[in-house]
Amino acid sequence: MKKILTITLLLIAINAQGQGLPVAANSTLASLFPDENLRVSVAGLLEADANLIGQALSDALAGIEVLEASNRCISNADGIEYLIGLIKLELGFNQIRSINVSNLINLRRLDLTANSLTTLDVSKNTNLIHLFIEANSLTTLDLSKNASLTYISIFRAGLTREDIIGHADLNILH
């Protein structure tokens, strides 16, 4: 009985800490998302919660499941790592040079069409089904951890079928 009570209290304590990534108590949207265009896109999804700060903000960001911010003149994707609940991320037709999607483990659809990417690491995105990376400057892409991936578009991405590592059954559009 004592063991069950201890485990229950531990689970309650974990849930009380929230769902988002740990952040500084004074963190704001501006400090987490330095690119104004990306920040405005995210703020629009938060609605009334756009003025939250600290861990409450991080927890709210974790609840966002879809971000469609294509063609918004975004050049810096910093902050995207706080959107850990994302299932669909569309950032096509921007000027993004690098992006860290390693925390986005629920991601099923990723569209980074027509950016300025030279590298992309999707090894932690094991739920990814659709990947759109056409019109970038990639030279290699390791998909050995992406068994769920069924579709990838690499037209003008700098890649050939031989540049894609570890996924033989993939439907590739190029």
C-alpha positions as CSV (number, residue, x, y, z in Angstrom):
1,M,0.0,0.0,0.0
2,K,2.8,2.4,0.9
3,K,4.5,1.6,-2.4
4,I,1.3,2.4,-4.4
5,L,0.9,5.7,-2.5
6,T,4.5,6.7,-3.2
7,I,4.1,6.0,-6.9
8,T,0.8,7.8,-7.1
9,L,2.3,10.9,-5.4
10,L,5.3,10.8,-7.8
11,L,3.0,10.7,-10.8
12,I,1.0,13.6,-9.4
13,A,4.2,15.6,-8.9
14,I,5.4,14.9,-12.5
15,N,2.0,16.0,-13.9
16,A,2.0,19.2,-11.8
17,Q,5.2,20.3,-13.4
18,G,3.4,20.6,-16.8
19,Q,4.0,19.2,-20.2
20,G,6.4,21.8,-21.7
21,L,10.1,21.9,-21.8
22,P,11.8,23.7,-18.8
23,V,12.3,27.4,-19.4
24,A,13.4,30.4,-17.3
25,A,10.8,32.0,-15.2
26,N,10.9,35.2,-17.2
27,S,10.8,33.5,-20.7
28,T,8.4,35.2,-23.2
29,L,7.4,34.5,-26.7
30,A,10.0,37.1,-27.8
31,S,12.8,35.4,-25.9
32,L,11.9,31.9,-27.1
33,F,11.1,32.9,-30.8
34,P,13.6,35.5,-31.9
35,D,12.2,35.6,-35.5
36,E,9.3,38.1,-35.4
37,N,7.4,36.3,-38.2
38,L,7.6,32.9,-36.6
39,R,6.6,34.5,-33.2
40,V,3.5,36.1,-34.8
41,S,2.5,32.8,-36.3
42,V,2.8,31.0,-33.0
43,A,1.1,33.8,-31.0
44,G,-1.9,33.5,-33.3
45,L,-2.3,29.9,-32.2
46,L,-2.0,30.8,-28.5
47,E,-4.9,33.3,-28.7
48,A,-5.5,34.6,-25.1
49,D,-2.4,32.8,-23.8
50,A,0.0,34.9,-25.9
51,N,1.0,36.9,-22.9
52,L,2.0,33.9,-20.7
53,I,5.5,33.8,-19.4
54,G,7.9,31.1,-18.0
55,Q,6.7,27.5,-17.6
56,A,3.1,28.4,-18.2
57,L,4.1,29.6,-21.7
58,S,6.1,26.5,-22.3
59,D,3.2,24.3,-21.3
60,A,0.9,26.2,-23.6
61,L,3.4,25.9,-26.5
62,A,3.5,22.1,-25.9
63,G,-0.2,21.9,-26.6
64,I,0.0,23.2,-30.2
65,E,-0.4,20.4,-32.7
66,V,-0.4,22.2,-36.0
67,L,1.7,25.1,-37.2
68,E,1.2,26.3,-40.8
69,A,3.6,29.2,-41.4
70,S,4.6,28.8,-45.0
71,N,5.6,31.9,-47.0
72,R,6.0,34.1,-44.0
73,C,9.5,35.4,-44.5
74,I,10.8,33.3,-41.6
75,S,14.6,33.1,-41.5
76,N,15.2,31.8,-38.0
77,A,13.4,28.6,-36.7
78,D,14.8,28.9,-33.1
79,G,12.0,28.2,-30.7
80,I,10.3,25.5,-32.8
81,E,11.8,23.0,-30.3
82,Y,9.3,24.2,-27.7
83,L,6.3,23.0,-29.8
84,I,6.8,19.4,-28.6
85,G,3.1,18.5,-29.3
86,L,3.4,19.2,-33.0
87,I,1.9,16.6,-35.4
88,K,2.1,18.8,-38.5
89,L,4.7,21.5,-39.2
90,E,4.6,23.5,-42.4
91,L,7.4,26.1,-42.9
92,G,7.8,26.0,-46.6
93,F,8.8,28.9,-48.8
94,N,10.8,30.8,-46.1
95,Q,14.5,31.5,-45.7
96,I,15.3,29.0,-43.0
97,R,19.0,27.8,-43.0
98,S,18.8,25.4,-40.1
99,I,16.1,23.8,-37.9
100,N,16.1,21.6,-34.8
101,V,13.1,19.2,-34.9
102,S,14.6,16.6,-32.6
103,N,12.1,17.4,-29.7
104,L,9.2,17.0,-32.1
105,I,8.8,13.3,-31.6
106,N,5.0,13.3,-32.5
107,L,5.6,14.9,-35.8
108,R,3.9,13.1,-38.7
109,R,4.1,15.7,-41.5
110,L,7.0,18.0,-42.0
111,D,7.1,20.5,-44.9
112,L,10.3,22.5,-45.3
113,T,9.9,23.1,-49.1
114,A,11.9,25.9,-50.6
115,N,14.1,27.0,-47.7
116,S,17.9,27.2,-47.5
117,L,18.6,24.0,-45.6
118,T,22.0,22.2,-46.1
119,T,21.4,19.7,-43.4
120,L,18.4,18.1,-41.7
121,D,18.3,15.6,-38.9
122,V,15.0,13.7,-38.6
123,S,16.4,10.7,-36.7
124,K,14.3,11.4,-33.6
125,N,11.1,11.9,-35.7
126,T,10.2,8.2,-35.8
127,N,6.5,8.9,-36.3
128,L,7.1,10.9,-39.5
129,I,5.0,9.8,-42.4
130,H,5.3,12.7,-45.0
131,L,8.5,14.7,-45.6
132,F,8.6,17.6,-48.1
133,I,12.1,19.0,-48.5
134,E,12.2,20.0,-52.2
135,A,14.1,23.1,-53.3
136,N,16.8,23.0,-50.6
137,S,20.5,22.3,-50.7
138,L,20.8,19.0,-48.9
139,T,23.6,16.6,-49.8
140,T,22.6,13.6,-47.7
141,L,19.7,12.5,-45.6
142,D,19.7,9.6,-43.0
143,L,16.2,8.1,-42.8
144,S,17.4,4.8,-41.1
145,K,15.3,5.6,-38.0
146,N,12.2,6.7,-39.9
147,A,10.4,3.3,-40.6
148,S,7.0,5.0,-40.6
149,L,8.0,7.4,-43.4
150,T,6.0,6.5,-46.6
151,Y,6.4,9.6,-48.7
152,I,9.2,12.1,-49.4
153,S,9.5,14.8,-52.0
154,I,13.1,15.7,-52.9
155,F,12.6,17.6,-56.2
156,R,15.4,20.1,-56.5
157,A,16.6,19.3,-53.0
158,G,20.1,18.4,-54.0
159,L,19.4,14.7,-53.3
160,T,19.2,11.6,-55.3
161,R,17.8,8.2,-54.3
162,E,21.4,7.2,-53.5
163,D,21.9,10.1,-51.1
164,I,19.0,8.8,-48.9
165,I,20.3,6.4,-46.3
166,G,18.5,3.5,-44.8
167,H,15.0,3.4,-46.2
168,A,14.6,1.1,-49.2
169,D,10.7,1.0,-49.4
170,L,10.2,4.7,-49.6
171,N,8.0,6.3,-52.2
172,I,10.3,9.1,-53.4
173,L,9.0,11.9,-55.6
174,H,11.9,13.7,-57.4
